[in-house]
Amino acid sequence: MTRIVDPVLDDLRQKILRMGSLAEAILQKSLDAIFKRDAALAREVRIDDLEIDRMELAIDEAVLRALATQAPVADDLRKVVAIKMMATDIERVGDLARNIAKSALRLSEDPAGELPDGLRILADESRRILRSALDSFSQYDAKRAADVLDDDDVVDERQDDVIRNAIAGISRNPARTSQEVDFILVAKNLERVADHATNIAEDVILVTEARNVKHASKLAADPGAAEGDGDG
């Protein structure tokens, strides 16, 4: 039997999936602008990001209505709260795509410049992790969400490789400093995309298994941190 709250939850779910799809699309567009040295594409990202901002506001309003009119509890409440948190992370992905587009505009001024292979690999990994995180929510798949948490370390390593190579490139050819700095900025933005994908995956685990795994690795390494270090 369909409950009164079910259509409300389904509407929220569809809204967040549409928002996620748009974030993926503008991230792809910002990266295409980088790899194709396409200034026109880079300029489009700013307009696309405004639509993500509008979608976040619409989700905020829908969440408030759900809380006020449905008074969800237990699993339903977790879903509503998780969707609100996911909307925040997806909006941040849009901001990061916009940052990447700014670098693309600068890099487009030197279309003959060579792009590092490591940056392409990092871009592929970040996009893959974001897609997996969104898929894990679409399918309520806790196993896939857990895989996203494991994959985040791979992105960190790829980012470090790009940064090391960029610093070495500056040492070899100081005239390319501005481009190498943009490679570093793009790498950092892509690493942040993966961080937000990780947050989404953590929310999926919260919804599907009623487990809060945020900061789990840090707290496991330092159990005392959960109780505080002060003398009170």
WORATA-V763690 format. One record per pair of residues at least 4 apart in sequence whose C-alpha atoms are under 8 Angstrom apart, sorted by the first residue. I is the first residue (numbers start at 1). J is the second residue. D is the distance in whole Angstrom. If there is no record, write none. Layout:
I;J;D, I;J;D
This chain:
2;6;7, 3;7;8, 4;8;8, 5;9;6, 5;70;6, 5;72;8, 6;10;6, 7;11;6, 8;12;6, 8;66;7, 9;13;6, 9;76;8, 9;79;8, 9;80;7, 10;14;6, 11;15;6, 12;16;6, 12;59;7, 12;62;7, 12;63;8, 12;80;8, 12;83;7, 13;17;6, 13;83;7, 14;18;6, 15;19;6, 15;55;8, 15;59;7, 16;20;6, 16;59;7, 16;83;7, 16;86;8, 16;87;7, 17;21;6, 17;134;7, 17;138;7, 18;22;6, 19;23;6, 19;52;6, 19;55;6, 19;56;8, 19;87;8, 19;90;7, 20;24;6, 20;90;6, 20;134;7, 21;25;6, 22;26;6, 22;52;7, 23;27;6, 23;49;8, 23;52;7, 23;90;7, 23;91;8, 23;93;6, 23;94;6, 24;28;6, 24;127;7, 24;130;8, 24;131;8, 25;29;6, 26;30;6, 26;45;6, 26;48;7, 26;49;7, 26;94;7, 26;97;6, 27;31;6, 27;93;8, 27;94;7, 27;96;8, 27;97;5, 27;127;8, 28;32;6, 28;127;8, 29;33;6, 29;41;7, 29;42;7, 29;45;7, 30;34;6, 30;41;7, 30;42;6, 30;45;6, 30;97;6, 30;98;7, 30;100;6, 30;101;5, 30;104;7, 31;35;6, 31;100;7, 31;101;7, 31;104;8, 31;123;8, 32;36;6, 32;37;8, 32;38;7, 32;41;8, 33;37;5, 33;38;5, 33;39;6, 33;40;8, 33;41;5, 33;42;5, 33;101;7, 33;104;6, 33;105;8, 34;38;7, 34;42;8, 34;100;8, 34;101;7, 34;103;7, 34;104;5, 34;105;8, 34;107;7, 34;108;7, 35;115;7, 37;104;6, 37;105;8, 37;107;6, 37;108;4, 37;109;8, 37;110;8, 37;111;6, 38;42;7, 38;104;7, 38;105;7, 38;108;6, 39;43;6, 39;104;7, 39;105;5, 39;108;6, 40;44;7, 41;45;7, 42;46;8, 42;101;5, 42;102;7, 42;104;6, 42;105;6, 43;47;8, 43;101;7, 43;105;8, 44;48;6, 45;49;6, 45;97;7, 45;98;6, 45;101;7, 46;50;7, 46;98;6, 47;51;7, 48;52;7, 49;53;6, 49;94;5, 49;95;7, 49;98;7, 50;54;6, 51;55;6, 52;56;6, 52;91;6, 52;94;7, 53;57;6, 53;91;6, 54;58;6, 55;59;6, 56;60;6, 56;87;6, 56;88;7, 56;91;7, 57;61;6, 58;62;6, 59;63;6, 59;84;7, 59;87;7, 60;64;6, 60;84;7, 61;65;6, 62;66;6, 63;67;6, 63;80;6, 63;81;8, 63;84;7, 64;68;6, 65;69;6, 65;70;8, 66;70;5, 66;71;7, 66;72;8, 66;80;8, 67;71;5, 67;72;6, 67;80;8, 71;77;8, 72;76;5, 72;77;5, 73;77;5, 73;78;8, 74;78;6, 75;79;6, 75;207;7, 75;210;8, 76;80;6, 77;81;6, 78;82;6, 78;206;7, 78;207;6, 78;210;8, 79;83;6, 79;207;6, 80;84;6, 81;85;6, 82;86;6, 82;203;6, 82;204;7, 82;206;8, 82;207;7, 83;87;6, 84;88;7, 85;89;7, 85;200;8, 85;203;8, 86;90;6, 86;199;8, 86;200;6, 86;203;7, 87;91;6, 88;92;6, 89;93;6, 89;196;5, 89;197;8, 89;199;7, 89;200;7, 90;94;7, 90;196;7, 91;95;7, 92;96;6, 92;193;8, 92;196;8, 93;97;6, 93;193;6, 93;196;7, 94;98;6, 95;99;6, 96;100;6, 96;189;6, 96;190;8, 96;192;8, 96;193;7, 97;101;6, 97;189;8, 98;102;6, 99;103;7, 99;186;8, 99;189;7, 100;104;6, 100;185;8, 100;186;6, 100;189;7, 101;105;6, 102;106;7, 103;107;6, 103;182;6, 103;185;8, 103;186;7, 104;108;6, 105;109;7, 106;110;8, 107;111;7, 107;179;7, 107;182;8, 115;119;7, 116;120;7, 116;162;8, 117;121;7, 118;122;6, 118;158;7, 118;161;7, 118;162;6, 119;123;6, 119;162;6, 119;183;7, 119;187;7, 120;124;6, 121;125;6, 121;158;8, 122;126;6, 122;155;6, 122;158;6, 122;159;7, 122;187;7, 122;190;7, 123;127;6, 123;190;7, 124;128;6, 125;129;6, 125;155;6, 126;130;6, 126;155;7, 126;190;6, 126;191;7, 126;193;6, 126;194;5, 127;131;6, 127;194;8, 128;132;6, 129;133;6, 129;148;6, 129;151;7, 129;152;8, 129;194;6, 129;197;6, 130;134;6, 130;193;7, 130;194;6, 130;196;8, 130;197;5, 131;135;6, 132;136;6, 132;144;7, 132;145;7, 132;148;7, 133;137;7, 133;144;7, 133;145;6, 133;148;6, 133;197;6, 133;198;7, 133;200;6, 133;201;5, 134;138;6, 134;197;8, 134;200;7, 134;201;8, 135;139;6, 135;141;8, 136;140;5, 136;141;5, 136;142;7, 136;143;8, 136;144;6, 136;145;5, 136;201;7, 136;204;7, 137;141;7, 137;145;8, 137;200;8, 137;201;7, 137;204;6, 140;204;7, 140;207;8, 140;208;6, 141;145;6, 141;204;7, 141;208;7, 142;146;6, 142;204;6, 142;205;5, 142;208;6, 142;209;7, 143;147;6, 144;148;7, 145;149;7, 145;201;5, 145;202;7, 145;204;7, 145;205;7, 146;150;7, 146;201;7, 146;202;8, 146;205;8, 147;151;6, 148;152;6, 148;197;8, 148;198;6, 148;201;7, 149;198;6, 149;201;7, 149;202;8, 151;155;7, 152;156;7, 152;194;6, 152;195;7, 152;198;7, 153;157;6, 154;158;6, 155;159;6, 155;191;6, 155;194;7, 156;160;6, 156;191;6, 157;161;6, 158;162;6, 159;163;6, 159;187;5, 159;188;7, 159;190;8, 159;191;6, 160;164;6, 161;165;6, 162;166;6, 162;183;7, 162;184;7, 162;187;7, 163;167;6, 163;183;8, 163;184;5, 163;187;7, 164;168;6, 165;169;6, 166;170;6, 166;180;5, 166;181;7, 166;183;7, 166;184;7, 167;171;6, 167;180;7, 168;172;6, 169;173;6, 169;174;8, 169;176;8, 169;177;8, 169;180;7, 170;174;5, 170;175;8, 170;176;6, 170;177;5, 170;180;7, 173;177;7, 176;180;6, 177;181;6, 178;182;6, 179;183;6, 180;184;6, 181;185;6, 182;186;6, 183;187;6, 184;188;6, 185;189;6, 186;190;6, 187;191;6, 188;192;6, 189;193;6, 190;194;7, 191;195;6, 192;196;6, 193;197;6, 194;198;6, 195;199;6, 196;200;6, 197;201;6, 198;202;6, 199;203;6, 199;214;8, 200;204;6, 201;205;6, 202;206;6, 202;212;7, 202;213;6, 202;214;6, 203;207;6, 203;212;8, 204;208;6, 205;209;5, 205;210;7, 205;211;6, 205;212;7, 205;213;8, 206;210;5, 206;211;5, 206;212;5, 206;213;7, 207;211;8, 215;219;6, 216;220;6, 217;221;6, 218;222;6, 219;223;5, 219;224;8, 219;225;6, 219;226;6, 222;226;8, 223;227;8, 224;228;6, 224;229;7, 225;229;6
